[in-house]
């Protein structure tokens, strides 16, 4: 039986996200898994939640790439770096001393939708190449501003004598906490960088449910399988639709299915201008994947698992 699911890894500092995925892929290969992929890059400096899709779950990885995120970050004022984090070379210093009250008040002004210019030392693709490749080669490149949203940002702890401030941030996809650190510092009349970052949430997944990379590597296969979350957890926000055995067979064979006027989700579909995505289950309650339900009751396959085994 093919194995698939979501591995929640607490990424250690000093490793790339790609390296973590490679290690997970290697330990699951003995269980017949050949595919694995992460759901949003964490810089080597950063630690915390890195959900990794195993096997067929990779088909739904984009759901988490687009999901909101949560972070715990440490901002260091008074020192600017080339990379906007602690790994870069120092480019500027400031003698301005910011107190806790002023920092907290300025942080509040960054709530809501804001404009950010992504750091040039980032994995953001420019003409098919990561921006950091241009930066390392000394090639000038324009990083375009983008709109992101900070849902909440609160000061958790402050060490004003060191000009260090710990914050908790809840934000939309595409938000760079390094850029937030730099922009906050400038708004306070100083310079700054991101001294530490820990991701605490991705979509509906929480850091508290994760296991360290060492734990994943050192435990036995049976325990690893028990730690995997079901593939369906990646799309838990969508409503569920149970299909008959024949309907499930038709959907899996690429056919359109007419659900009829009494389908329970038709009212939801009718209220939208585009088809409604729904989680599909067969008569045994096995997760099949996602379907698209139109207002007229027509159901088509959107993204299906190649197998139901393991869910």
C-alpha positions in Angstrom: 0.0 0.0 0.0 1.3 3.5 -0.9 2.1 5.7 2.1 1.2 9.4 2.1 0.6 12.1 4.6 2.1 15.2 6.2 5.2 15.2 8.4 5.4 18.1 10.8 9.1 18.8 11.4 10.6 21.3 13.9 13.4 22.5 11.6 16.7 23.1 13.4 18.9 26.2 12.7 21.7 26.0 10.2 19.9 23.8 7.7 18.1 24.6 4.4 14.5 23.5 4.0 15.7 21.4 1.0 18.1 19.5 3.2 15.3 18.7 5.7 13.2 17.4 2.8 16.0 15.3 1.5 16.5 13.6 4.9 12.8 12.9 5.2 12.7 11.5 1.7 15.5 9.2 2.5 14.0 7.7 5.7 10.6 7.2 4.0 12.1 5.6 0.9 12.2 2.2 2.7 8.4 2.5 3.1 8.0 2.9 -0.6 7.8 6.7 -0.7 9.7 8.5 -3.6 8.1 12.0 -3.4 8.4 14.6 -0.7 8.2 18.4 -0.7 8.1 21.2 1.8 5.3 23.8 2.0 7.1 27.0 2.3 10.8 27.7 2.7 12.4 28.6 6.0 15.8 30.3 5.8 18.8 28.4 7.3 18.9 30.8 10.2 15.2 30.1 11.1 13.8 27.2 13.1 10.3 25.9 13.7 7.4 24.4 11.8 8.1 22.9 8.4 5.3 20.7 7.2 6.6 18.2 4.6 4.2 16.5 2.2 5.0 12.8 1.7 3.9 10.8 -1.3 0.5 11.7 -2.8 0.2 14.6 -0.3 2.6 16.6 -2.6 -0.4 17.1 -4.9 -1.9 19.4 -2.2 1.3 21.2 -1.1 0.2 24.4 -2.7 -2.6 24.8 -0.2 0.0 25.4 2.6 2.3 27.5 0.4 -0.7 29.9 0.1 -1.6 29.6 3.8 -1.3 32.2 6.5 1.8 31.9 8.8 2.7 32.6 12.4 6.2 33.5 13.7 8.1 34.3 16.9 10.9 36.8 15.9 13.7 38.7 17.6 14.5 42.1 16.1 17.9 43.7 16.8 18.0 47.5 16.5 21.2 49.5 15.9 22.8 47.2 13.4 22.0 46.7 9.7 23.3 43.8 7.6 23.5 42.8 4.0 21.0 40.0 4.3 18.7 41.8 6.8 19.4 38.9 9.3 22.2 37.9 11.7 24.1 36.0 9.0 24.9 39.0 6.9 27.8 41.5 7.0 27.3 44.7 9.0 26.5 47.6 6.7 25.4 50.3 9.1 25.1 51.2 12.8 22.9 53.6 14.7 23.3 55.1 18.2 19.6 55.8 18.5 18.1 54.1 21.5 14.5 52.9 21.2 12.5 52.2 24.4 9.9 49.5 24.8 7.0 51.9 24.7 8.0 53.5 21.4 8.8 50.1 19.9 5.4 48.7 20.8 3.6 51.8 19.5 5.4 51.7 16.2 4.8 47.9 15.9 1.0 48.6 16.1 1.2 50.8 13.1 2.3 47.9 10.9 -1.0 46.0 11.5 -3.2 45.5 8.4 -2.2 45.6 4.8 1.2 47.0 4.2 3.7 47.3 1.3 6.9 45.3 1.5 10.0 45.1 -0.8 11.3 41.5 -0.5 15.0 41.2 0.5 17.4 40.6 -2.3 18.8 37.7 -0.3 15.7 35.6 -0.7 14.5 32.6 -2.6 12.0 34.7 -4.5 12.3 33.8 -8.2 13.3 36.6 -10.6 13.3 35.5 -14.3 13.5 31.9 -13.1 16.4 32.4 -10.7 16.4 32.9 -7.0 17.1 36.6 -6.0 20.0 35.5 -3.8 21.9 34.3 -6.8 21.9 37.8 -8.3 22.9 39.2 -4.9 25.8 36.8 -4.5 27.0 37.6 -8.0 26.9 41.3 -7.3 24.3 41.8 -10.1 21.8 44.7 -9.5 18.2 43.7 -9.7 15.0 45.5 -8.9 12.8 43.9 -6.2 9.2 45.0 -6.7 7.0 46.0 -3.8 4.1 43.7 -2.8 1.1 44.0 -0.6 1.0 41.7 2.4 -1.1 41.7 5.5 -0.1 41.6 9.2 -3.1 40.2 11.1 -1.5 40.6 14.5 1.9 41.7 15.8 2.5 41.9 19.5 5.6 42.6 21.6 6.3 39.5 23.7 9.5 40.6 25.5 12.0 43.5 25.4 15.6 43.9 26.3 16.0 47.6 25.6 19.5 47.7 27.1 20.5 45.3 24.2 18.1 46.9 21.7 16.4 43.5 21.2 12.7 43.0 21.0 10.8 39.7 20.7 7.5 39.8 18.8 4.8 37.4 17.8 3.4 37.8 14.2 0.4 36.4 12.4 0.6 37.2 8.7 -0.4 36.4 5.1 1.6 34.4 2.7 4.6 36.2 1.2 5.3 38.3 4.3 9.0 38.7 5.0 9.7 39.1 8.7 13.3 40.2 7.8 11.7 43.1 5.8 9.4 43.9 8.7 12.4 44.1 11.0 14.2 46.5 8.7 11.1 48.6 8.1 10.3 48.8 11.8 13.9 50.0 12.6 13.8 52.7 9.9 10.4 53.9 11.1 11.9 54.2 14.6 14.8 56.3 13.3 17.3 53.5 13.6 18.6 50.5 11.6 18.0 46.9 12.4 17.9 43.3 11.3 16.2 40.0 12.2 18.3 38.3 14.9 16.1 35.2 15.2 13.0 33.6 13.7 10.9 30.6 14.7 7.8 29.6 12.7 4.9 28.7 15.0 2.1 28.1 12.6 1.4 27.2 8.9 -2.3 27.2 8.0 -4.0 25.0 10.5 -0.8 23.3 11.6 0.8 24.3 14.9 4.4 23.9 16.0 3.3 22.1 19.2 2.2 19.1 17.0 5.6 18.8 15.4 8.6 16.5 16.1 12.3 17.5 15.9 14.2 16.4 12.8 16.4 14.2 15.0 13.3 12.5 16.4 12.0 11.8 12.8 15.5 10.4 11.8 16.0 8.2 14.9 12.7 6.6 15.5 11.4 3.4 13.9 9.2 3.1 10.8 6.1 2.2 12.7 6.4 5.4 14.8 7.0 7.5 11.8 3.9 6.3 10.2 1.9 7.0 13.3 3.2 10.6 13.4 2.1 11.3 9.8 -1.0 13.4 9.6 -3.6 12.4 6.9 -3.4 14.0 3.5 -6.9 15.3 4.0 -5.6 17.6 6.8 -4.2 19.7 4.0 -7.6 20.6 2.8 -9.6 20.5 6.0 -11.1 23.9 5.4 -13.4 22.6 2.6 -16.7 20.9 3.2 -17.0 17.2 2.8 -19.1 15.3 0.2 -19.9 11.6 0.4 -20.2 9.8 -2.9 -21.9 6.5 -3.7 -19.7 3.7 -5.0 -20.7 4.4 -8.6 -20.2 8.1 -8.2 -16.7 7.5 -6.7 -15.8 5.2 -9.6 -17.0 7.7 -12.2 -15.1 10.6 -10.6 -11.9 8.6 -10.4 -12.3 7.7 -14.1 -12.5 11.4 -15.0 -16.3 11.5 -15.6 -18.6 14.3 -14.7 -21.2 13.4 -12.0 -24.7 14.9 -11.8 -25.5 15.0 -8.1 -29.1 16.2 -8.5 -31.1 19.1 -7.2 -31.1 17.9 -3.5 -27.3 17.8 -3.1 -26.4 19.4 0.2 -23.8 21.7 -1.0 -25.7 23.2 -4.0 -26.7 26.3 -2.0 -23.1 27.0 -1.3 -22.1 26.5 -4.9 -24.9 28.7 -6.2 -23.7 31.6 -4.0 -20.3 31.6 -5.7 -19.4 32.7 -9.2 -16.9 29.8 -9.5 -17.3 26.1 -8.7 -17.0 25.2 -5.0 -14.1 23.0 -3.9 -15.2 20.0 -1.8 -13.5 17.1 -0.1 -14.6 13.8 -1.7 -15.2 10.6 0.1 -16.2 7.2 -1.2 -18.8 4.9 0.4 -16.1 3.6 2.8 -15.3 7.1 4.0 -12.0 7.0 2.2 -10.6 10.4 1.1 -10.5 10.6 -2.7 -9.3 14.2 -3.2 -10.9 17.4 -4.2 -13.8 18.0 -6.5 -15.3 21.1 -8.0 -19.1 21.4 -7.6 -21.0 23.7 -9.9 -24.3 25.5 -9.0 -26.2 23.1 -11.4 -25.1 20.1 -9.4 -22.3 18.9 -11.7 -19.3 17.5 -10.0 -15.9 17.1 -11.6 -12.5 16.0 -10.3 -10.2 18.8 -9.3 -7.2 16.9 -7.7 -7.4 13.3 -6.8 -5.2 10.9 -4.9 -3.8 8.0 -7.0 -4.8 5.7 -4.1 -6.9 5.9 -1.0 -4.6 3.6 1.0 -3.0 5.3 4.1 -5.8 7.8 4.6 
